[in-house]
């Protein structure tokens, strides 16, 4: 029996259809009985839909600035 923590870790693979059938079924069953994980799945799906609407490529330089920010360095230029 999967625990909620297991299911949240497997949610992305579940959405992508990347789980083996038995694993998928176990996760699917958990979603059927657990409202909390169902809500989490809904949230993940909405997030994915939003991300899917972002147009790439971003404007020039944005990616460099984001990477610099994540690396904790001041942006060049
Ligand atoms: Zn759960």
PDB file of the backbone (N, CA, C, O) and the ligand in Angstrom, with CONECT records:
HET     ZN  A 101       1
ATOM      1  N   UNK A   1       0.845  -1.205   0.000  1.00  0.00           N
ATOM      2  CA  UNK A   1       0.000   0.000   0.000  1.00  0.00           C
ATOM      3  C   UNK A   1       0.878   1.252   0.000  1.00  0.00           C
ATOM      4  O   UNK A   1       1.752   1.413   0.852  1.00  0.00           O
ATOM      5  N   UNK A   2       0.632   2.123  -0.960  1.00  0.00           N
ATOM      6  CA  UNK A   2       1.445   3.334  -1.041  1.00  0.00           C
ATOM      7  C   UNK A   2       1.020   4.340   0.020  1.00  0.00           C
ATOM      8  O   UNK A   2      -0.151   4.419   0.391  1.00  0.00           O
ATOM      9  N   UNK A   3       1.983   5.096   0.494  1.00  0.00           N
ATOM     10  CA  UNK A   3       1.687   6.191   1.403  1.00  0.00           C
ATOM     11  C   UNK A   3       1.593   7.481   0.587  1.00  0.00           C
ATOM     12  O   UNK A   3       2.058   7.540  -0.551  1.00  0.00           O
ATOM     13  N   UNK A   4       0.985   8.515   1.181  1.00  0.00           N
ATOM     14  CA  UNK A   4       0.829   9.791   0.487  1.00  0.00           C
ATOM     15  C   UNK A   4       2.176  10.321  -0.012  1.00  0.00           C
ATOM     16  O   UNK A   4       2.272  10.854  -1.117  1.00  0.00           O
ATOM     17  N   UNK A   5       3.209  10.169   0.813  1.00  0.00           N
ATOM     18  CA  UNK A   5       4.522  10.668   0.420  1.00  0.00           C
ATOM     19  C   UNK A   5       5.027   9.947  -0.825  1.00  0.00           C
ATOM     20  O   UNK A   5       5.614  10.571  -1.708  1.00  0.00           O
ATOM     21  N   UNK A   6       4.802   8.640  -0.901  1.00  0.00           N
ATOM     22  CA  UNK A   6       5.191   7.882  -2.097  1.00  0.00           C
ATOM     23  C   UNK A   6       4.450   8.405  -3.325  1.00  0.00           C
ATOM     24  O   UNK A   6       5.027   8.584  -4.398  1.00  0.00           O
ATOM     25  N   UNK A   7       3.161   8.641  -3.134  1.00  0.00           N
ATOM     26  CA  UNK A   7       2.322   9.052  -4.266  1.00  0.00           C
ATOM     27  C   UNK A   7       2.737  10.426  -4.779  1.00  0.00           C
ATOM     28  O   UNK A   7       2.799  10.639  -5.990  1.00  0.00           O
ATOM     29  N   UNK A   8       3.026  11.377  -3.858  1.00  0.00           N
ATOM     30  CA  UNK A   8       3.431  12.702  -4.330  1.00  0.00           C
ATOM     31  C   UNK A   8       4.749  12.616  -5.095  1.00  0.00           C
ATOM     32  O   UNK A   8       4.970  13.378  -6.037  1.00  0.00           O
ATOM     33  N   UNK A   9       5.623  11.695  -4.696  1.00  0.00           N
ATOM     34  CA  UNK A   9       6.892  11.539  -5.418  1.00  0.00           C
ATOM     35  C   UNK A   9       6.686  10.931  -6.806  1.00  0.00           C
ATOM     36  O   UNK A   9       7.488  11.153  -7.713  1.00  0.00           O
ATOM     37  N   UNK A  10       5.607  10.163  -6.963  1.00  0.00           N
ATOM     38  CA  UNK A  10       5.366   9.465  -8.228  1.00  0.00           C
ATOM     39  C   UNK A  10       4.405  10.221  -9.147  1.00  0.00           C
ATOM     40  O   UNK A  10       4.151   9.793 -10.273  1.00  0.00           O
ATOM     41  N   UNK A  11       3.866  11.358  -8.657  1.00  0.00           N
ATOM     42  CA  UNK A  11       2.801  12.039  -9.399  1.00  0.00           C
ATOM     43  C   UNK A  11       3.242  12.474 -10.795  1.00  0.00           C
ATOM     44  O   UNK A  11       2.494  12.308 -11.758  1.00  0.00           O
ATOM     45  N   UNK A  12       4.445  13.027 -10.913  1.00  0.00           N
ATOM     46  CA  UNK A  12       4.910  13.487 -12.220  1.00  0.00           C
ATOM     47  C   UNK A  12       5.007  12.324 -13.211  1.00  0.00           C
ATOM     48  O   UNK A  12       4.563  12.424 -14.355  1.00  0.00           O
ATOM     49  N   UNK A  13       5.597  11.226 -12.746  1.00  0.00           N
ATOM     50  CA  UNK A  13       5.709  10.055 -13.622  1.00  0.00           C
ATOM     51  C   UNK A  13       4.324   9.499 -13.957  1.00  0.00           C
ATOM     52  O   UNK A  13       4.085   9.026 -15.068  1.00  0.00           O
ATOM     53  N   UNK A  14       3.425   9.563 -12.985  1.00  0.00           N
ATOM     54  CA  UNK A  14       2.050   9.119 -13.226  1.00  0.00           C
ATOM     55  C   UNK A  14       1.423   9.940 -14.354  1.00  0.00           C
ATOM     56  O   UNK A  14       0.805   9.385 -15.262  1.00  0.00           O
ATOM     57  N   UNK A  15       1.583  11.260 -14.292  1.00  0.00           N
ATOM     58  CA  UNK A  15       0.991  12.136 -15.303  1.00  0.00           C
ATOM     59  C   UNK A  15       1.606  11.899 -16.677  1.00  0.00           C
ATOM     60  O   UNK A  15       0.938  12.032 -17.702  1.00  0.00           O
ATOM     61  N   UNK A  16       2.895  11.542 -16.682  1.00  0.00           N
ATOM     62  CA  UNK A  16       3.591  11.335 -17.959  1.00  0.00           C
ATOM     63  C   UNK A  16       3.417   9.923 -18.495  1.00  0.00           C
ATOM     64  O   UNK A  16       3.893   9.602 -19.585  1.00  0.00           O
ATOM     65  N   UNK A  17       2.730   9.074 -17.721  1.00  0.00           N
ATOM     66  CA  UNK A  17       2.561   7.691 -18.144  1.00  0.00           C
ATOM     67  C   UNK A  17       3.859   6.912 -18.108  1.00  0.00           C
ATOM     68  O   UNK A  17       4.041   5.952 -18.858  1.00  0.00           O
ATOM     69  N   UNK A  18       4.769   7.332 -17.223  1.00  0.00           N
ATOM     70  CA  UNK A  18       6.100   6.722 -17.181  1.00  0.00           C
ATOM     71  C   UNK A  18       6.202   5.583 -16.168  1.00  0.00           C
ATOM     72  O   UNK A  18       7.271   4.996 -16.004  1.00  0.00           O
ATOM     73  N   UNK A  19       5.103   5.269 -15.490  1.00  0.00           N
ATOM     74  CA  UNK A  19       5.146   4.217 -14.470  1.00  0.00           C
ATOM     75  C   UNK A  19       4.833   2.856 -15.076  1.00  0.00           C
ATOM     76  O   UNK A  19       4.043   2.759 -16.015  1.00  0.00           O
ATOM     77  N   UNK A  20       5.452   1.801 -14.539  1.00  0.00           N
ATOM     78  CA  UNK A  20       5.065   0.440 -14.938  1.00  0.00           C
ATOM     79  C   UNK A  20       3.604   0.212 -14.550  1.00  0.00           C
ATOM     80  O   UNK A  20       3.132   0.791 -13.571  1.00  0.00           O
ATOM     81  N   UNK A  21       2.879  -0.625 -15.304  1.00  0.00           N
ATOM     82  CA  UNK A  21       1.424  -0.791 -15.091  1.00  0.00           C
ATOM     83  C   UNK A  21       1.017  -1.068 -13.648  1.00  0.00           C
ATOM     84  O   UNK A  21       0.049  -0.481 -13.165  1.00  0.00           O
ATOM     85  N   UNK A  22       1.727  -1.943 -12.950  1.00  0.00           N
ATOM     86  CA  UNK A  22       1.343  -2.287 -11.576  1.00  0.00           C
ATOM     87  C   UNK A  22       1.497  -1.082 -10.652  1.00  0.00           C
ATOM     88  O   UNK A  22       0.673  -0.843  -9.770  1.00  0.00           O
ATOM     89  N   UNK A  23       2.578  -0.327 -10.878  1.00  0.00           N
ATOM     90  CA  UNK A  23       2.844   0.872 -10.084  1.00  0.00           C
ATOM     91  C   UNK A  23       1.773   1.930 -10.380  1.00  0.00           C
ATOM     92  O   UNK A  23       1.234   2.563  -9.472  1.00  0.00           O
ATOM     93  N   UNK A  24       1.482   2.104 -11.668  1.00  0.00           N
ATOM     94  CA  UNK A  24       0.466   3.068 -12.093  1.00  0.00           C
ATOM     95  C   UNK A  24      -0.861   2.765 -11.415  1.00  0.00           C
ATOM     96  O   UNK A  24      -1.542   3.662 -10.918  1.00  0.00           O
ATOM     97  N   UNK A  25      -1.217   1.481 -11.404  1.00  0.00           N
ATOM     98  CA  UNK A  25      -2.489   1.063 -10.820  1.00  0.00           C
ATOM     99  C   UNK A  25      -2.520   1.364  -9.319  1.00  0.00           C
ATOM    100  O   UNK A  25      -3.542   1.798  -8.787  1.00  0.00           O
ATOM    101  N   UNK A  26      -1.396   1.131  -8.645  1.00  0.00           N
ATOM    102  CA  UNK A  26      -1.320   1.405  -7.206  1.00  0.00           C
ATOM    103  C   UNK A  26      -1.503   2.894  -6.929  1.00  0.00           C
ATOM    104  O   UNK A  26      -2.185   3.280  -5.980  1.00  0.00           O
ATOM    105  N   UNK A  27      -0.882   3.726  -7.770  1.00  0.00           N
ATOM    106  CA  UNK A  27      -1.016   5.178  -7.607  1.00  0.00           C
ATOM    107  C   UNK A  27      -2.452   5.600  -7.928  1.00  0.00           C
ATOM    108  O   UNK A  27      -3.053   6.405  -7.216  1.00  0.00           O
ATOM    109  N   UNK A  28      -2.988   5.035  -9.022  1.00  0.00           N
ATOM    110  CA  UNK A  28      -4.361   5.343  -9.438  1.00  0.00           C
ATOM    111  C   UNK A  28      -5.346   5.007  -8.320  1.00  0.00           C
ATOM    112  O   UNK A  28      -6.283   5.759  -8.052  1.00  0.00           O
ATOM    113  N   UNK A  29      -5.114   3.861  -7.674  1.00  0.00           N
ATOM    114  CA  UNK A  29      -5.961   3.425  -6.573  1.00  0.00           C
ATOM    115  C   UNK A  29      -5.851   4.397  -5.407  1.00  0.00           C
ATOM    116  O   UNK A  29      -6.853   4.730  -4.775  1.00  0.00           O
ATOM    117  N   UNK A  30      -4.641   4.848  -5.123  1.00  0.00           N
ATOM    118  CA  UNK A  30      -4.456   5.790  -4.021  1.00  0.00           C
ATOM    119  C   UNK A  30      -5.216   7.089  -4.298  1.00  0.00           C
ATOM    120  O   UNK A  30      -5.847   7.644  -3.398  1.00  0.00           O
ATOM    121  N   UNK A  31      -5.156   7.573  -5.538  1.00  0.00           N
ATOM    122  CA  UNK A  31      -5.889   8.795  -5.883  1.00  0.00           C
ATOM    123  C   UNK A  31      -7.393   8.599  -5.681  1.00  0.00           C
ATOM    124  O   UNK A  31      -8.106   9.534  -5.318  1.00  0.00           O
ATOM    125  N   UNK A  32      -7.870   7.363  -5.924  1.00  0.00           N
ATOM    126  CA  UNK A  32      -9.304   7.082  -5.784  1.00  0.00           C
ATOM    127  C   UNK A  32      -9.753   7.169  -4.327  1.00  0.00           C
ATOM    128  O   UNK A  32     -10.894   7.536  -4.045  1.00  0.00           O
ATOM    129  N   UNK A  33      -8.853   6.829  -3.405  1.00  0.00           N
ATOM    130  CA  UNK A  33      -9.265   6.789  -1.996  1.00  0.00           C
ATOM    131  C   UNK A  33      -8.761   7.975  -1.187  1.00  0.00           C
ATOM    132  O   UNK A  33      -9.172   8.146  -0.039  1.00  0.00           O
ATOM    133  N   UNK A  34      -7.880   8.804  -1.751  1.00  0.00           N
ATOM    134  CA  UNK A  34      -7.247   9.866  -0.967  1.00  0.00           C
ATOM    135  C   UNK A  34      -7.489  11.239  -1.586  1.00  0.00           C
ATOM    136  O   UNK A  34      -6.902  11.582  -2.613  1.00  0.00           O
ATOM    137  N   UNK A  35      -8.356  12.014  -0.951  1.00  0.00           N
ATOM    138  CA  UNK A  35      -8.687  13.345  -1.462  1.00  0.00           C
ATOM    139  C   UNK A  35      -7.499  14.290  -1.453  1.00  0.00           C
ATOM    140  O   UNK A  35      -7.377  15.153  -2.323  1.00  0.00           O
ATOM    141  N   UNK A  36      -6.623  14.127  -0.471  1.00  0.00           N
ATOM    142  CA  UNK A  36      -5.458  15.015  -0.377  1.00  0.00           C
ATOM    143  C   UNK A  36      -4.553  14.851  -1.586  1.00  0.00           C
ATOM    144  O   UNK A  36      -4.107  15.836  -2.174  1.00  0.00           O
ATOM    145  N   UNK A  37      -4.283  13.608  -1.955  1.00  0.00           N
ATOM    146  CA  UNK A  37      -3.412  13.361  -3.099  1.00  0.00           C
ATOM    147  C   UNK A  37      -4.115  13.717  -4.408  1.00  0.00           C
ATOM    148  O   UNK A  37      -3.470  14.152  -5.362  1.00  0.00           O
ATOM    149  N   UNK A  38      -5.445  13.533  -4.453  1.00  0.00           N
ATOM    150  CA  UNK A  38      -6.205  13.970  -5.634  1.00  0.00           C
ATOM    151  C   UNK A  38      -6.067  15.472  -5.821  1.00  0.00           C
ATOM    152  O   UNK A  38      -5.886  15.950  -6.941  1.00  0.00           O
ATOM    153  N   UNK A  39      -6.153  16.212  -4.728  1.00  0.00           N
ATOM    154  CA  UNK A  39      -5.998  17.668  -4.799  1.00  0.00           C
ATOM    155  C   UNK A  39      -4.597  18.031  -5.288  1.00  0.00           C
ATOM    156  O   UNK A  39      -4.418  18.948  -6.089  1.00  0.00           O
ATOM    157  N   UNK A  40      -3.617  17.296  -4.791  1.00  0.00           N
ATOM    158  CA  UNK A  40      -2.225  17.525  -5.217  1.00  0.00           C
ATOM    159  C   UNK A  40      -2.075  17.261  -6.713  1.00  0.00           C
ATOM    160  O   UNK A  40      -1.424  18.027  -7.423  1.00  0.00           O
ATOM    161  N   UNK A  41      -2.682  16.174  -7.184  1.00  0.00           N
ATOM    162  CA  UNK A  41      -2.634  15.835  -8.607  1.00  0.00           C
ATOM    163  C   UNK A  41      -3.264  16.961  -9.442  1.00  0.00           C
ATOM    164  O   UNK A  41      -2.724  17.351 -10.478  1.00  0.00           O
ATOM    165  N   UNK A  42      -4.406  17.475  -8.980  1.00  0.00           N
ATOM    166  CA  UNK A  42      -5.067  18.564  -9.697  1.00  0.00           C
ATOM    167  C   UNK A  42      -4.174  19.794  -9.784  1.00  0.00           C
ATOM    168  O   UNK A  42      -4.104  20.456 -10.820  1.00  0.00           O
ATOM    169  N   UNK A  43      -3.489  20.089  -8.674  1.00  0.00           N
ATOM    170  CA  UNK A  43      -2.589  21.229  -8.611  1.00  0.00           C
ATOM    171  C   UNK A  43      -1.426  21.047  -9.592  1.00  0.00           C
ATOM    172  O   UNK A  43      -1.039  21.982 -10.293  1.00  0.00           O
ATOM    173  N   UNK A  44      -0.879  19.830  -9.628  1.00  0.00           N
ATOM    174  CA  UNK A  44       0.224  19.536 -10.535  1.00  0.00           C
ATOM    175  C   UNK A  44      -0.213  19.682 -11.990  1.00  0.00           C
ATOM    176  O   UNK A  44       0.536  20.190 -12.825  1.00  0.00           O
ATOM    177  N   UNK A  45      -1.430  19.233 -12.281  1.00  0.00           N
ATOM    178  CA  UNK A  45      -1.931  19.327 -13.659  1.00  0.00           C
ATOM    179  C   UNK A  45      -2.119  20.783 -14.066  1.00  0.00           C
ATOM    180  O   UNK A  45      -1.794  21.165 -15.191  1.00  0.00           O
ATOM    181  N   UNK A  46      -2.653  21.609 -13.136  1.00  0.00           N
ATOM    182  CA  UNK A  46      -2.828  23.026 -13.448  1.00  0.00           C
ATOM    183  C   UNK A  46      -1.485  23.691 -13.665  1.00  0.00           C
ATOM    184  O   UNK A  46      -1.332  24.502 -14.578  1.00  0.00           O
ATOM    185  N   UNK A  47      -0.498  23.350 -12.824  1.00  0.00           N
ATOM    186  CA  UNK A  47       0.845  23.919 -12.958  1.00  0.00           C
ATOM    187  C   UNK A  47       1.436  23.564 -14.315  1.00  0.00           C
ATOM    188  O   UNK A  47       2.005  24.412 -15.003  1.00  0.00           O
ATOM    189  N   UNK A  48       1.290  22.296 -14.686  1.00  0.00           N
ATOM    190  CA  UNK A  48       1.829  21.843 -15.974  1.00  0.00           C
ATOM    191  C   UNK A  48       1.154  22.577 -17.132  1.00  0.00           C
ATOM    192  O   UNK A  48       1.814  22.964 -18.097  1.00  0.00           O
ATOM    193  N   UNK A  49      -0.172  22.769 -17.032  1.00  0.00           N
ATOM    194  CA  UNK A  49      -0.892  23.485 -18.081  1.00  0.00           C
ATOM    195  C   UNK A  49      -0.394  24.918 -18.209  1.00  0.00           C
ATOM    196  O   UNK A  49      -0.220  25.425 -19.317  1.00  0.00           O
ATOM    197  N   UNK A  50      -0.165  25.573 -17.061  1.00  0.00           N
ATOM    198  CA  UNK A  50       0.327  26.949 -17.083  1.00  0.00           C
ATOM    199  C   UNK A  50       1.711  27.014 -17.708  1.00  0.00           C
ATOM    200  O   UNK A  50       1.980  27.867 -18.553  1.00  0.00           O
ATOM    201  N   UNK A  51       2.596  26.099 -17.284  1.00  0.00           N
ATOM    202  CA  UNK A  51       3.950  26.086 -17.831  1.00  0.00           C
ATOM    203  C   UNK A  51       3.929  25.823 -19.327  1.00  0.00           C
ATOM    204  O   UNK A  51       4.751  26.351 -20.076  1.00  0.00           O
ATOM    205  N   UNK A  52       2.971  24.992 -19.756  1.00  0.00           N
ATOM    206  CA  UNK A  52       2.862  24.662 -21.170  1.00  0.00           C
ATOM    207  C   UNK A  52       2.486  25.852 -22.029  1.00  0.00           C
ATOM    208  O   UNK A  52       2.710  25.850 -23.240  1.00  0.00           O
ATOM    209  N   UNK A  53       1.899  26.895 -21.388  1.00  0.00           N
ATOM    210  CA  UNK A  53       1.467  28.071 -22.145  1.00  0.00           C
ATOM    211  C   UNK A  53       2.550  29.131 -22.268  1.00  0.00           C
ATOM    212  O   UNK A  53       2.408  30.077 -23.042  1.00  0.00           O
ATOM    213  N   UNK A  54       3.649  28.978 -21.499  1.00  0.00           N
ATOM    214  CA  UNK A  54       4.731  29.955 -21.596  1.00  0.00           C
ATOM    215  C   UNK A  54       5.428  29.776 -22.942  1.00  0.00           C
ATOM    216  O   UNK A  54       5.794  28.665 -23.325  1.00  0.00           O
ATOM    217  N   UNK A  55       5.601  30.880 -23.645  1.00  0.00           N
ATOM    218  CA  UNK A  55       6.206  30.813 -24.965  1.00  0.00           C
ATOM    219  C   UNK A  55       7.725  30.835 -24.868  1.00  0.00           C
ATOM    220  O   UNK A  55       8.301  31.705 -24.215  1.00  0.00           O
ATOM    221  N   UNK A  56       8.361  29.886 -25.513  1.00  0.00           N
ATOM    222  CA  UNK A  56       9.821  29.863 -25.569  1.00  0.00           C
ATOM    223  C   UNK A  56      10.256  30.176 -26.990  1.00  0.00           C
ATOM    224  O   UNK A  56       9.491  29.866 -27.903  1.00  0.00           O
ATOM    225  N   UNK A  57      11.394  30.751 -27.255  1.00  0.00           N
ATOM    226  CA  UNK A  57      12.362  31.170 -26.243  1.00  0.00           C
ATOM    227  C   UNK A  57      11.938  32.442 -25.531  1.00  0.00           C
ATOM    228  O   UNK A  57      11.148  33.227 -26.056  1.00  0.00           O
ATOM    229  N   UNK A  58      12.466  32.635 -24.340  1.00  0.00           N
ATOM    230  CA  UNK A  58      12.259  33.870 -23.601  1.00  0.00           C
ATOM    231  C   UNK A  58      13.041  34.987 -24.280  1.00  0.00           C
ATOM    232  O   UNK A  58      13.878  34.737 -25.147  1.00  0.00           O
ATOM    233  N   UNK A  59      12.759  36.221 -23.876  1.00  0.00           N
ATOM    234  CA  UNK A  59      13.499  37.324 -24.491  1.00  0.00           C
ATOM    235  C   UNK A  59      14.995  37.167 -24.218  1.00  0.00           C
ATOM    236  O   UNK A  59      15.377  36.576 -23.208  1.00  0.00           O
ATOM    237  N   UNK A  60      15.847  37.687 -25.106  1.00  0.00           N
ATOM    238  CA  UNK A  60      17.296  37.488 -24.975  1.00  0.00           C
ATOM    239  C   UNK A  60      17.814  37.943 -23.612  1.00  0.00           C
ATOM    240  O   UNK A  60      17.432  39.009 -23.130  1.00  0.00           O
ATOM    241  N   UNK A  61      18.673  37.152 -22.994  1.00  0.00           N
ATOM    242  CA  UNK A  61      19.300  37.549 -21.740  1.00  0.00           C
ATOM    243  C   UNK A  61      18.569  37.074 -20.498  1.00  0.00           C
ATOM    244  O   UNK A  61      19.167  36.993 -19.425  1.00  0.00           O
ATOM    245  N   UNK A  62      17.273  36.754 -20.623  1.00  0.00           N
ATOM    246  CA  UNK A  62      16.503  36.358 -19.451  1.00  0.00           C
ATOM    247  C   UNK A  62      17.078  35.082 -18.844  1.00  0.00           C
ATOM    248  O   UNK A  62      17.240  34.972 -17.628  1.00  0.00           O
ATOM    249  N   UNK A  63      17.380  34.133 -19.704  1.00  0.00           N
ATOM    250  CA  UNK A  63      17.879  32.858 -19.196  1.00  0.00           C
ATOM    251  C   UNK A  63      19.203  33.043 -18.451  1.00  0.00           C
ATOM    252  O   UNK A  63      19.411  32.462 -17.386  1.00  0.00           O
ATOM    253  N   UNK A  64      20.106  33.869 -19.028  1.00  0.00           N
ATOM    254  CA  UNK A  64      21.397  34.125 -18.380  1.00  0.00           C
ATOM    255  C   UNK A  64      21.191  34.761 -17.016  1.00  0.00           C
ATOM    256  O   UNK A  64      21.867  34.404 -16.051  1.00  0.00           O
ATOM    257  N   UNK A  65      20.254  35.709 -16.934  1.00  0.00           N
ATOM    258  CA  UNK A  65      20.014  36.396 -15.659  1.00  0.00           C
ATOM    259  C   UNK A  65      19.447  35.434 -14.625  1.00  0.00           C
ATOM    260  O   UNK A  65      19.816  35.488 -13.451  1.00  0.00           O
ATOM    261  N   UNK A  66      18.542  34.543 -15.064  1.00  0.00           N
ATOM    262  CA  UNK A  66      17.960  33.576 -14.134  1.00  0.00           C
ATOM    263  C   UNK A  66      19.044  32.628 -13.618  1.00  0.00           C
ATOM    264  O   UNK A  66      19.108  32.341 -12.422  1.00  0.00           O
ATOM    265  N   UNK A  67      19.886  32.147 -14.519  1.00  0.00           N
ATOM    266  CA  UNK A  67      20.959  31.234 -14.117  1.00  0.00           C
ATOM    267  C   UNK A  67      21.910  31.934 -13.153  1.00  0.00           C
ATOM    268  O   UNK A  67      22.319  31.348 -12.151  1.00  0.00           O
ATOM    269  N   UNK A  68      22.263  33.186 -13.451  1.00  0.00           N
ATOM    270  CA  UNK A  68      23.161  33.947 -12.577  1.00  0.00           C
ATOM    271  C   UNK A  68      22.530  34.135 -11.200  1.00  0.00           C
ATOM    272  O   UNK A  68      23.205  34.006 -10.179  1.00  0.00           O
ATOM    273  N   UNK A  69      21.242  34.437 -11.176  1.00  0.00           N
ATOM    274  CA  UNK A  69      20.534  34.628  -9.917  1.00  0.00           C
ATOM    275  C   UNK A  69      20.535  33.341  -9.103  1.00  0.00           C
ATOM    276  O   UNK A  69      20.764  33.361  -7.893  1.00  0.00           O
ATOM    277  N   UNK A  70      20.278  32.228  -9.773  1.00  0.00           N
ATOM    278  CA  UNK A  70      20.244  30.942  -9.081  1.00  0.00           C
ATOM    279  C   UNK A  70      21.628  30.587  -8.546  1.00  0.00           C
ATOM    280  O   UNK A  70      21.754  29.960  -7.493  1.00  0.00           O
ATOM    281  N   UNK A  71      22.662  30.991  -9.275  1.00  0.00           N
ATOM    282  CA  UNK A  71      24.020  30.668  -8.863  1.00  0.00           C
ATOM    283  C   UNK A  71      24.523  31.660  -7.803  1.00  0.00           C
ATOM    284  O   UNK A  71      25.624  31.504  -7.275  1.00  0.00           O
ATOM    285  N   UNK A  72      23.716  32.674  -7.500  1.00  0.00           N
ATOM    286  CA  UNK A  72      24.080  33.636  -6.470  1.00  0.00           C
ATOM    287  C   UNK A  72      25.132  34.623  -6.928  1.00  0.00           C
ATOM    288  O   UNK A  72      25.838  35.213  -6.110  1.00  0.00           O
ATOM    289  N   UNK A  73      25.240  34.807  -8.263  1.00  0.00           N
ATOM    290  CA  UNK A  73      26.216  35.745  -8.792  1.00  0.00           C
ATOM    291  C   UNK A  73      25.496  36.935  -9.410  1.00  0.00           C
ATOM    292  O   UNK A  73      24.370  36.802  -9.890  1.00  0.00           O
ATOM    293  N   UNK A  74      26.142  38.102  -9.400  1.00  0.00           N
ATOM    294  CA  UNK A  74      25.532  39.255 -10.074  1.00  0.00           C
ATOM    295  C   UNK A  74      25.502  39.023 -11.575  1.00  0.00           C
ATOM    296  O   UNK A  74      26.454  38.475 -12.131  1.00  0.00           O
ATOM    297  N   UNK A  75      24.424  39.431 -12.244  1.00  0.00           N
ATOM    298  CA  UNK A  75      24.350  39.230 -13.709  1.00  0.00           C
ATOM    299  C   UNK A  75      25.434  40.007 -14.422  1.00  0.00           C
ATOM    300  O   UNK A  75      25.741  41.143 -14.062  1.00  0.00           O
ATOM    301  N   UNK A  76      26.011  39.387 -15.438  1.00  0.00           N
ATOM    302  CA  UNK A  76      27.047  40.049 -16.220  1.00  0.00           C
ATOM    303  C   UNK A  76      26.414  41.147 -17.043  1.00  0.00           C
ATOM    304  O   UNK A  76      25.299  40.999 -17.543  1.00  0.00           O
ATOM    305  N   UNK A  77      27.145  42.273 -17.185  1.00  0.00           N
ATOM    306  CA  UNK A  77      26.651  43.392 -17.982  1.00  0.00           C
ATOM    307  C   UNK A  77      25.638  44.124 -17.144  1.00  0.00           C
ATOM    308  O   UNK A  77      25.068  45.118 -17.593  1.00  0.00           O
TER     309      UNK A  77
HETATM  310 ZN    ZN A 101      -2.690  10.293  -0.249  1.00  0.00          ZN
END
